Amino acid sequence: MQVIQSRDRIEQVHPPSLRATLLLRAVEAEEFVDDFSELVRFILIEPGDAPSDLSDELGREVHLIAPDASEIVGDHLELVYVLSDDGAGASVFVPHEVFALPRWCEVRSLVGVPHVVPSGDAT
């Protein structure tokens, strides 16, 4: 799991399409605050990560509480969690191939996405 709270770290993200999404989300957040990290942190889930890892990072049981918003963004599912009354929170990016794993099934059911087909594997 990668936690990203600076533009320097965004610039290191691969693939470029995910980097572009993070830059866009940073710009959107900066319509309300001087630095996006005052309002949002980006969390990139990696293949070995489990929902419990994300729960530990957020301080919220992600298998019990639905995200406040979700969106398919390229090869990732974005899960948005508002964590405080001032609107601050986290945007979590889960690769489709990870989200399709059985250990993520409880989170999938909360999001309402029963199965996500990774790009190039649609049949």
MOBELLIN-V769855 format. One record per residue. OMEGA is omega in whole degrees, -180 to 180 (none if undefined). Layout:
omega
OMEGA
OMEGA
This chain:
omega
176
175
-174
-179
177
178
178
179
177
-178
-179
-175
173
4
-180
180
177
177
180
178
179
177
178
179
178
178
179
179
-177
168
-176
-178
-179
-179
-175
-176
174
-174
-174
169
179
179
179
179
-180
-173
-178
-175
178
176
179
176
179
177
179
-179
-176
-173
-176
-179
-174
178
179
-175
-179
174
180
176
175
-179
173
-178
-179
-179
-178
168
177
176
-178
178
174
-170
179
-178
-180
177
180
-179
-177
169
-175
-179
-177
177
-179
-177
176
-178
180
-179
-179
-177
179
-173
179
178
178
-178
178
-178
-178
178
-176
-179
177
180
178
179
178
-180
-178
178
none
